Amino acid sequence: MLLPLVGSALLLAALPGRAQGLSNMRDQLIIHYCTLAVNADFAKAGKPVPAGLAKDTCTCVAQQVNSRATIPQAETICKQQAMGKYNLNP
């Protein structure tokens, strides 16, 4: 479902998140690129994105990264949560 968040998102994940401003900017960028990836995945599948799915999933990814998860770990965790919450099939 989620395309790998590469390039900018990987760089952002490596940035220290201690400063509140940096963390907020990093979160916003992760959410932005994640939302693009979610929308692209659903468009490629020819399906509409369920309301709230991109926001929930991408906020989850940012939270997981802030908790020191890697991007692939965050994607896996958040994808599983979204699949359950939105009753999606793999």
Stockholm file with secondary structure:
# STOCKHOLM 1.0

chainA/1-90         MLLPLVGSALLLAALPGRAQGLSNMRDQLIIHYCTLAVNADFAKAGKPVPAGLAKDTCTCVAQQVNSRATIPQAETICKQQAMGKYNLNP
#=GR chainA/1-90 SS CCCCCCTHHHHHHHSCCCSHHHHHHHHHHHHHHHHHHHHHHHHHHTCCCCTTHHHHHHHHHHHHHHTTCCHHHHHHHHHHHHHHHTTCCC
#=GC SS_cons        CCCCCCTHHHHHHHSCCCSHHHHHHHHHHHHHHHHHHHHHHHHHHTCCCCTTHHHHHHHHHHHHHHTTCCHHHHHHHHHHHHHHHTTCCC
//
